Amino acid sequence: MSVATTEASAEQEIRAALDSLLKTVSSKDVDAIMDFYAPDIVAYDAIAALQFKGAEAYGEHWRQCLSMCGELSMEASDIHIATAGDLATSYYLHRCAGVDDKGEEQACWMRATVVWRRQGGSWKIIHDHFSAPFDPESGQALMGLSP
């Protein structure tokens, strides 16, 4: 198999894994969500802490976040993927939406960068980073932006 074919196959695998992860999040099954992550994940999420080291810490963060959400959906837009052997990067615009206790959707777009490593025949996330741009004058995150 040529390098181009191998990289195209890896890109398709990453796209499928990302799609599956986004669908799994709506189930709120933290154990199933954490199956996408390597045990040594280092995550820079947009809320609660500067960083999370290890699957146990990040899983607890997922539990806390999901406990605050009602119905939840996530989507990725403008996905870019680059692969090289057993490593891959992806970046995209990430939409997180939930329905609050009044039945109203609360949603925002953020930026996401995810680093993947092939381990035991499947792709695992070894690093993810979610962020929102901010207004330097007010110090406030700009959560109302959309692509």
Secondary structure, DSSP 8 states (H G I E B T S, - for coil): --HHHHHHHHHHHHHHHHHHHHHHHTTT-HHHHHTTEEEEEEEE-SSS-S-EESHHHHHHHHHHHHHT-SSEEEEEEEEEEEEETTEEEEEEEEEEEEE-TTS-EEEEEEEEEEEEEEETTEEEEEEEEEE--B-TTT--B-TT---
